[in-house]
Amino acid sequence: MDRSVFVLGLVPSVSSYSEFRNLLVNTSQGLVHGIQVNDNVNAFLGLPYAEPPVGELRWKPPQPLRASKGHDIFDASHFGNSCYQFQYALFYDPSRPDTDLYGSPTPQSEDCLTLNVFVPRSTPSQGNKSMPVFVWQHGGGFVEGSSSLPIYNASKFVEEARDIIVVTTNYRMSLFGFPNTPGLPPDGQNLGIRDQRAALEWVRDNIAAFGGDPDRIVHGGQSAGAGITDVLAYQYPEDPIFKGIVLQSGTVQLVNFQQYTTDSEFIRVAKNVGCTNNSNRKQELECMKTIRFHRLSTAISNKSINAYGDPNGGSPCVDNVTVFSREEYINRTLNGRFARVPTLLGVMDREGDAVTDIGPNGPDRTQSDRITNFTFNCPAALSATGRAAHGVPVWRYRFMGVFPSVTPLQTLGAYHGADVPFLWGTLKPIDPNTHVQPNEIAASKYLMAAFAAFVRDPEAGLIRHFQWPTYDEDKRTLIELFRNETPAAALVDPKPYDVTC
């Protein structure tokens, strides 16, 4: 990825030198030059945080990024490449491009390990105090998604918060990030998870140059992004880098608990490209490294849209280094062997509506309820209770609102992923003939303010500014958000939701 430009080419005149300097940051790899998004936000886009995992580095853990040479300045005015996309068919209608909320807007490439830094242009009067940092990663079932998607643009959140830096990241997905082959050693699996740790380390080492405080990092994500966040909390109990976590519709329980020797997906793809070698899996791996990106991508799937889970495209596995077995996670939770940092976590009221069969009468209600309860709600309840038992401040919510701008079918409830545009202020009506409603805007501002309060002060921000109590399974401490589409919260007893757990 060559996006460097010579310094003299960036400065058009002396009169703009001050503006140029405001968008120039010196990182450990060299100077980067960003872009002014609006009067309130600067962005530094597509910043590499590791060496491109191409050639011999395919299926290798992320390698430290080398410093730039000479006086070149990295052009951070546009997003980097998206990692390989294995896109599922959820609500996407090929005849309606506007329904493709999760299609990659930037070219797909193996050279995709980049992040984006969104910075307030001016902050409330606070002297020289550094700003808190919210590092967030997208979901997508470990196979799709990109930080360049408009739905994930953090500009509005930063503009509303005024004193928080947001970092969004890319990570390897599908077979490129989760090969699950015995051709690799146990400490060489789950590369997409390792990518996110590398991104956190880059943020820790460089965010001060952007005005951020490396000791006030909160890490979060949605769906698979939340799962990886939780995985890192268990993998690095003593040195997590972050001081708080946000888990939107995901915990470690979302991670596939198959062993890394269960590699049917790698075998399937190797067969498609003529690399199968059952007697020597390392040779099979070396053969797979020689296959060009496009051919390998097509071998994973030659469809632009895939049925959910068929094939799975690649997913995390138990390697006992990054990911542990279900029993081991329970053990570690009981013994407090995880990063004991404040936690904000929650689910959507009808998560399963997004990932179940939808017929003429809407989603299969039995199937959807089962997914909502056992894939999302019960793991959230277990996580909240387990953390609270060790004195960790925990806030648990349930997003109830069914808002028209994000609800393409009238039979849908508050489905998996519908909260994301509310968090980032990226609401856009699915029906182009309608407008975002005032209550939707108010709900978005409410959610942004709540998350911002947590990021600023993970220990007590939600108590001080929202009067939300920490979670206790025996008290009315479950936070219902936006019931009846009202931009407000209510405290309820969690037991009726958890009776099947």
N, C-alpha and C positions, 0 to 999 in steps of 0.2 A: 504494500500500500504506500505509494509515493504521493504525498500531499504536501510536500514542502515547497516553500516559495522563498525567493531571496528577499531580504529585508527591504531593499530599496524599491522592489516591485510592489510592496504593500503600502508604502507611504506616498500618497499622491501629491501632497503639498504640506508646507509647514503649518498652515492653518488647521489642518486636521491631525496634527501630531499628537495633541492632547487626547483626542478621541482614540487614536491608534494605540496610545500607551494604556488607556483604560481597558483595552481588549487584549492586552499582551500579558501573558503569565509565564513565569519561568518554572518549569517542572524539572524533575530529576533527569528527564530525557532531553531537555532542551526547551526552547521557547515555543509557545503555542499562541495563536492569534484567533480569537473567537468572533462572535457576531452579536450585534445588539438586536435582540428580539423585539423589544418595544422600549418605552421610556423607563420601564421598571426592571427589566430583566436582561442580563447578558447570558449567552450560552456558548459553551465550548464543546463542540460536537465531534463525535467520531474519534476520540482520543484513544490510541492503542494503550492497553495495559499489560500486554504480553507479546512475545514474538508471534508472528503469524504461524498457526499450526499447519503448515503446508509441507509437502515433500516428506523428508525424513521426520518432521515433527508431527505429521498426522498420527493421531492416537498416542501422542506423548503428553505428559502433564504440561501445563502452561510454563513456558520458559521466560525468565526475566527479560524485560525489554531493554535493549541496548540504547545507550545515549546517542542522540543525533550528532552528526559530524559537521564541523564548520559553523557557519553563521546562518544556516537555514532556519526558517521559522515554519512550524507545522500549521497548515491551514485547517483550523477547527470551525469552519463556517457551515459545514454540512455533515449529515449523519454518515457513519461508516456503513459498510456492507452488512446485510443481514446474514446470519448463519443459515445453513440449509433448513428449508421449511418442508415439513411433512404435514400438510394442512388437512384438518378434519372438516367434515361437513356437519356443521351445527345448524345455524339458521341461514346459511349462505344460499342465496338464490342466484344462479348464474345469469338470469335475465335482469337482475337488479344489482349492479356493481356497488351501489350504496349500502347493501347489506353485508358486504365483505369487510367486517370490522377488523379482521385479524390477518388479512393478506399482506404479504411483505411489500412495502413501498420502495425499498432499496434493493439493488442487485444482490443475489445470493452468492456467497463465496465462502471458502474455508478461511479466508483472511477476514475474520469478523470479530476478533476479540477486542472490542472497543467499548468505551463508555462515554456518557454525556454529562456535563456539569452545568447546571442551571444556577445562576448566581444573581441575587438582588443587586440592582445598580446603586441603590441607596438604602440604608437601613435606619430604623428608629435610633434616636440619639442614645448611644451606649458606649461612647468612648472608643477605645481600640479593642473592645472585646470581640473575640472571634465568634463566628456563627455556628450553631449546631448543624449537623449534616444528616440528611435522610438518604440512605442508599437503598434503592428499590429495584427489584428484578421482576420481569414479566412472567406470566404463566404460559400455558399452552401444552400441558400434558407431556413435557420434556421433549417435544418434537416440533413445536411451532411457536412463533412469536418473534418480535424484534423490538428493540428500544426505539426504533425509528417510526413505529406505528403512530399515527396522529392521536389515537386514543390514549397513548402513554406520554404525550407531551407535557412536561412538568412546568411549563412557563406560567400557567394560570395559578397553580399552587404556590409557586415562588412569589408571584406578584401579590397574592392575597396574604401570605404569611409575612413577607417583607424582611424577615431576618433568618431565613432557613435556606441552606444550599441543598439542592436535590441532585443526586447522581443516579442515572439509570444505566443499566448494563446489558450487554449481549453475552451469551455463553453458548458453547457448542451443544447441540441437541441431536436427537435421533441417533443413528448409528455413529455419527461423527463424535458425539459427546458421550455416548453410552454403548460402546461396542460389545461389552460382556463376553469376551472371548478368552479362553485359557491360553491363547497365544500371548496374552499380556499377563504380567505378574499381578498379584492382588493389589499391590500398591500403585498400579498403573491403570486402574479402572475408574469409572465414574468421573470422566474428565470434565463434564459440564459443571459438576459440583466443585472440582478443583479450580476451574476457571473463576468461579465466583469468589473463592477465597483469595485468588490472585488479584481480582479486582478490588477487594477490600484492602488488601495490603498496599495496592497502588494508591487508593484513596487515603489511607493512613499516612503514607509517606509524602503525599503531594497536596492534600487539600488545604493546608495552611497557606499555600501560595495563592489560593483563590479566596482567602478570607475565612476559611472554615477551621473548626477546632477538631483536631484528630482525636481528642479525648471525649468528644460528644457526638459520636456516630451512632445513629440508630439504623438498624438493618431491617428490611421488610420485603414482602413480595406477596403476590396473589397466586393461588392455586399451586402449580409446580414451583413458582418462585417462593411461595411461603414454605413449601416442603423443603426446599434447599436451605432456606434460612434456618429452619428448625434443625435440619441435619447438621449444619455448621455449629449450632448451639451445643449439640451433643458431641460433635467431633473435637471441639476446642473449648472444653469447660474452663480452662485456666486462662486462655488467651484468645477470646472470641473477637477482639478488636472492637466490637460494638458494645454499647452500654444499654441497649434496649432492643426489643424485636417487635415487629408487627407481622402477624400471621393472618392474612385474608384468605379464608376458604382453603386452608391447607396446614397440615402438620407433617411430622415424619411418617405418619400412617399413610400418606399419599404415595410414598416411595415404594416401588416394587420390591418385595422381599425375596425375589428369586436369587439363587447363588450365581456367581459369575461364571460358573461352569455350565449353567443352563443358557445355552447360547444359540437357540434355534434361529433367532433373527439374523445373527451374523452368518450362520451356516447357509440360510436361505439366500442371502445376498451374495455370498461367496460363490454359491452354485450358479447364480444368475450371470456372473461375470467370468466364470471358468476358473475360479481360484480354489475350489474345494480341495482340501487335503486332510482327510480324517486321521491319517497316520502321523502327520507332522503339522500341528496347528500353528507353530511359529512360521513355518514356510508359507502356510496359507495366509497369515497376517502380512508377511512381506510381499506376497503377490498382491494382496488387496491394496497395499500402499502404492503400487505402481498404476493402479486404475485411475484414470482422470476423473476429476470431480463430477463433471456432467454425467458421465457414464455410470459412476457409482450412485449418484443421486437417482438416476432413472431406474437403476437396479433395485433400490430401496422401494420405490414406487414410481410407476410411469403414469400415474393419475395426478391431475391437478388438485382434485378433492378426494379424500379417502373416507370410507365408512369408519366410524369411531372404533378404534382398536383392531381393525382388520386391514392390513397387518398392524402390529403395534409400532413399527418403525424404530424401535430401540428405547430402552428405559433403564433407570438405575438398577443396580444389583447389590446384593450383600457381599462386601469384600472384607468386612471387619476392620477396615481402616477408615473409610469415609462413611459407609453405611453399615449398620448392624442389623441383626435379626430382630423381629418383633419382640421376642422374649428378652433380648438384651436391652432394648429400649425401655421395656417395662422395668427391668432390673435397675437400669441407670436412673430412671425417674424415681423409683422408690428410695434409692440411695443418694439422690441429689447429685448425681454425676452428670451435670449439664451446666451450661453457663447460666448462673442465677441472676439474670437481668430482668428488669421490668418488662412485662409482656402485655401487648394489646392484641387480642385475637377474636375472631368471629366468623360467622357463616351467613349465607343467604337463607331466607326462609324456605325456598324451594330450589335448592341447588340442583337437584336431579333433573329439573325440567330442561336443562341445557344439554344433558348428555344421555337422554333416554329416547325411546321411540316416540315419534309424534304422528298420530293418526288424524283422521278427520275430526275427531272430538278432542284433539289436543294431546298432551303428553300422556303416556301410560302412567296413571296415577300411582299404582302399586309399585311399579319399578322406580318411579321418580322418588317416592317417599323412602324406599329402601336405600337408594343412593344418598339422599339427603341425610338420613339418620346415621347410616353405618359407615359411609365414606367420609362424611364431613362433620355432622353434629356430635356424634359420640366421641370421635377422636379429639374434637375441640374441648368437650367436657372433661375427658380424661387428662388432656394436657393442662387445662386450667386448674383442675383439682390437684394434679400432681405437683405443679409448680407452687401453688398456694400453700401446699402442705409443708414446703420448705421455706416459707416466709417470703416468697417472691411476690411483689405487687403485680397482680393480674387484673386485667379488665376484659370481660367477655361480652360480646354483643351479638345481636341477631338482626340482620337487615331485612325489614319487612316490606318496604315500599315497592309498589308495582307501578312504575312511572311510564307513561306512554312513549316518551322519547326513546326509551331503550327496550320497549316490549313489542316485538314484531307481530306477535300473535295474542289475541285477547284471552286465550286459554292458559297463557303462561303466568306463573307467579314471579317472585323475586328470584331469578335464576342465577346460576353460576356465572360470574363475570359481570353482572349488571351493575355492580357497585363501582367498577373501575372508572368510568367516565365521570362519576360523581366525585371521586377522590381527586382526579386531576383537572376537573373543571372543563372537560372536553365533550360535554353533552352536545349531541347533534341528532335531531329527530330522524328516526328510521324512515318515517313517512315524509318525503320532501315537501309535501303540501301543508305541513304543520310547523309550529314553532315550539321551541323549548318554553315550558310553562313557568310562571313565577314561582310556584311551589317547588319545582324541580331545581331552579336556580338557588332557591333558599336552602333546599336540602343539600345541594352540592357545597355551598358555602359553610353549612353547619358541619358536614363531614370533614372538609378541609381544615376548619378551625379546630376540630377535636383531634385530628391526627397531628396537627401542628403543635397543639398543647402538649401532646405526648412526646413529640420529638424534642421540643425545647426542654422539657423536664419529665423524663420517663418515670421518676419516682413519685411525683405529686402533681403534675400539670393537670391531669384530668380531675383530680379532687379539687384543686384550687379554682379552676376555671369552669368546670362543668358540674361539680358536685357529684361526680360518679364515684361510688364506693368501690373499693377493691373487691374482687370476686370471693364469694363464700357460697358454696353449693347449698347451704342450709338457710340462706337469707335471700331476700328480693334484691339480688345484685346482678342479674342478667339484664343487659341494656338492650331494650327493643328500640330499634331505630326506624323512624318514619312509618309507623303503622298508619293505615288509611292515607298514606301519601302526605302526611303532615310533617313539616320540617322540625321535628322535635324528637326527644327520647323519653322512654318510660322505663322504670325499674320493675322487673317482674321476677317471679319465682322460676328458677330454671328446671325444676323437677318435671313439670308437664312435658317439656321437650325431651327430657332425658330418660323417660320412663322405660323406653325400649333398649337403653344402653346396658 
